[in-house]
Amino acid sequence: MSHSVQIVIACDDPAALSEFWASALGYIVQPPPPGFDSWDQFADSVGIPSEKRNDIGAVVDPDGSGPRILFERYDGGAPNQRVHFDVNAVGEGVGDEERKSILARERVRLEALGAEFKREATGIAGEYWIEMFDPEGNWFCVQ
């Protein structure tokens, strides 16, 4: 089974880079989730404070063939990589416990291939993923 990927770029101004790369690639800034008229409305619904609302931005291929590109505010911490992959190992509509179970199995599979586990992480909106390093020490996330 193949997995899609998301390309993640650490930056200072996610909104500005989202606008730039949307125009440069012929992508669009990702619209808010269904049921929300704006990203601010979504952020309000999940409790994201106003000072954190430019911590991420994303662009998507309007044709659906290219990868999603996520821009996240770089906090200067480790690992010190400005670009990494997110491996999308879990599909949409999967519950939290099933998601964790799928990711646990994926972690075991990737470790058998030579990856090293770093940590489990939970985002500001409650999303869950695991962070790993490939056999040469390049950071990536599995979500």
Secondary structure as UniProt FT lines:
FT   STRAND          4..11
FT   HELIX           14..25
FT   STRAND          28..29
FT   TURN            34..35
FT   HELIX           39..46
FT   HELIX           50..52
FT   TURN            53..54
FT   STRAND          56..60
FT   TURN            62..63
FT   STRAND          68..73
FT   STRAND          83..88
FT   TURN            92..93
FT   HELIX           96..112
FT   TURN            113..114
FT   STRAND          116..122
FT   TURN            124..125
FT   STRAND          128..133
FT   TURN            135..136
FT   STRAND          139..142
//
